[in-house]
Amino acid sequence: MARPSIIWYWKFWLLGCLGWLLTAPAVSQPVPARLRPLSSADGLVNDVVQSIAQDEQGFLWIGTQDGLSRYDGSGFRTFRADERRAGSLLSNFVRAVAADPRRGGVWVGTGSGLCYYNPRTELFVPVPMGQAAGASFVHAVLLDQSGQVWAGTEDGLWRYEPRRRRLQRIAGPPGSARQNSIRTLAQDAAGVLWVGTGAGALLRYDPLARNLRHDRRHNSPGPAPVSALAAPPGGGLWVGTEAGALRYLPPGEQPAIDLLTTAPAVRSLWADAAGAWVGTAAGLRYWPQPTASSPPAIPPLVLTEPVQALCPDRVRQLWLGTEAGLRRLDIRPSAFGRPLAAAATGAVWAVDTTPAAVWLGTEQLGILRLDHATGRVAEQLRHSPADTTSLADNYVRALLAAPDGGLWVGTQRHGLDYRPVGATGFRHFRHRPGQAGSLADDFVRCVYRDPLDGGIWVGTEGGLCRLADARRGRFVSYRHQAGVTTSLPSNYVRCVRRDPAGRLWVATGGGGLSRLDDARSGRFTTFRADAQDERSLASNFVRALAFDRQGRLWVGTEGGGLCRLDDPERGRFTTFGEDQGLPSELVYGLVADPVTGVLWASTNRGLARLDPATGHLTSFDTRDGLPQDDYNAGAATAGPGGQLFFGGPAGLVAFRPARLPLPARPQVLLTGLRRLNRPVALPDTALAQRRLLRIGPADYVFSLEFAALDLRRAGRYPLLYRLEGFDREWLAAGPGREATYTNLDPGHYTFRVRGADAPAGSGAALRLVVEPPWYGTWWFRLAVGLTVAGLGWLAYRLRVQQLLALERVRHRIARDLHDDMGSTLSNISILSQLAQTHQQAQRPAQAAALLTQIGDSSRRMLDSMDDIVWAINPAHDGLDDVTTRMLAFASEVLEAQGVELHFEMAPGVEQLRLPMEARREFFLLFKEAVNNLAKYARAQHATISLRYAQRHLQLTIMDDGVGFDPGAPAQGGGNGLTNMRTRAAALDGTLAIETTPGQGTTLRLRVPLR
């Protein structure tokens, strides 16, 4: 059973390698996509790759001479040594990388020791390797079947038990120092640990003796180090050396098979069940598994540059580490193939099939007929200038193999040809200007047989034609008419199809999608792109049409992707573009799989598979084994047995979708966080392991990075993301694989990311708590609330106090008017009656005296009214108004008594202000004091001074009069001193009177100002 598999692999890879070597000139041709490199220009930390491994999550780890890189299929993340940061890589010289499937991390062997990358914390944990010289230089790392870690160093073999954190050095056979240099490790299917040394020895670990022993089957061909080991899954061991020797040790005790003895150094090995990939200093080869009876010949090189590391991934790609970066090779047999070599067909523009043949319309070679049974070209039809019945043009744009055996051919610029069944020549239909009923144009783009009546429709660059009379070659043409909205919208007709309901649909270039409603009148209904309507057609340039099993029309457009017609009457569409997984929005061809009903679309960047039932899109390109990525418009058809054909500039591609394995849905992970566009290393738990992330108020711009961990399709697998609580709907992730948010309101959110074909609850999720700034916290809001409430209460209190003060003013004014004005007016009334009585009694002297009293009372009342009005006017709150009134009053009163007045006011006093009540009390106290001075002091001089010191207003009134005895009864029996003390108390001030009979009087008033 093994031999056919070996032969098949051998043939497959031999043909593939020869084809690559023949079609890839060193300078003029680009590197094939299956071997396209990834280098430092793509984000790899260094181009010299020394080791590769894929971890449990699916990340690819690449050890280089200057750091460690992690690849997720879309981009690289770099890890470097930094002695200033705890948990960083031990050394940038990474010699070995090994994945730990039990713990999920990666073991890294460097020039400074062994360390373990913990995916939960994203930190590197060092393993103490002892003080021996060379023990810290790790060449190889291997995890055995029990989970123990083996490290090959310059100072021998070490075994580390992660659970117990116990490190043990394994004793080796006696020998030179190079014997202790362990260069490579492998464990075979039986669990035996193999060790290759720098002295060229092959050792095996004895678990009972716990030491290393020589294997008798490996007689070292020389002192060259054993540089590579590989154990195939069925047993045995492949051995390579620095001297270029390659040896295979079969399972059991069978003798070794030498394959090479001298050649470029073997740098890396990886074995599968059928053979081994051998990376050497000269390139890469695949060796089928040998047998002792028939060792194979040396296979050709697949790659002609040094290969230092090999690693397969889970999607059957082989990753190659070279001195120029990282390469990937598809080792999975491809379901896509070429019925003919590209050189045999050239560019293919038209394809049609019959049960027995495949018809190809080419750009230069005319028409080719391939026989289904033999796969060979059974017939070629070309233009011959000497034969008028030959093909009119070798450039063929459309083909229709009629059920009766006839063949319709649309040419690039020479009209329509038809070869009846059994005939050897063609009949030509051309455009005849001025001749009614001729073909609308000689540039033919499609030919379609109407399933309704078997009629022939022809799409040209001059309009749509229907063959009305085949015998006479007469056509009915439909063309665009300027100003007539019901005419054909564009003369460039690319595709014609009739749906199961009997409606004829016409795809035009630039005019959108049209439906022929009335063939007799030529009335069309056209659906065009509308920028204001997202449910309209995505592009007016329509290239392809197809129907699914439900009878729905699918429209392939140029620049608008795929559109599904949901409402044929109103023209409502659903669009599928690159965001949904289409490789390109330039669709060339559409064909339905007759077996499953799945739609296939050809684009300029590969093929796309669309399941109409689910809307799930899967793209395929050269990385999946497609021979080419670019295709031609209209060159797509389904053949017998479910085989599909697509033509393009590089030839014909054929495959059976049933044999094509669909890729599994990749795991989606969060891979990084950036704040203000700077990467952030989280202190305790990696982003992919977190369930909660807090975003501070200073992080007003942050980005979440994510990836789909499928190294074959990661960059093409469409992802959707959504921030619940902010985004209303799912958003398509661009090629950058990140989501950026700015100035989010404080609160709780959930970020989700998933595949476009995955259910809404799948993928990765992360709860976000956006913390508010200090002024948005609950305690600050509470404090503000309390402050506002307090201010409101204070404002209310002030308002109440103002109202009470106003009420007091009103009461005082009313009291003053009642007490002073009322008594004065009553007195005037009485005196007026008495004066009238004296006047009637002829006593003029008495009447005149009473009139004098009435005049005095009236003046006093006017003065009192003036004081009241002045006191309540807020314009007089300033002391400049008060002092002016004080000076005027004192001058008037004292000068009438012959007293010389000296009025002093310190600078700044005029700028002070007194409230209304205080101003009134202060002025009345002053008036009382001046009146007393004028009446009783008999002074010659008086001094009045105002000063402001220590936040007090100081009033001083001095005279050189007769003074008085403070203890004696008041002169005139008045209450002047008592009133002044009462007013001083109302001002919260202090009143002091210093006087001695015969020594004058000094009055001092201190009033606090707030």
Order of alpha helices (4+ residues) and beta strands (2+ residues): alpha-beta-beta-beta-beta-beta-beta-beta-beta-beta-beta-beta-beta-beta-alpha-beta-beta-beta-beta-beta-beta-beta-beta-beta-beta-beta-beta-beta-beta-alpha-beta-beta-beta-beta-beta-beta-beta-beta-beta-beta-beta-beta-beta-beta-beta-beta-beta-beta-beta-beta-beta-beta-beta-beta-beta-beta-beta-beta-beta-beta-beta-beta-beta-beta-beta-beta-alpha-alpha-alpha-alpha-beta-alpha-beta-beta-alpha-beta-beta
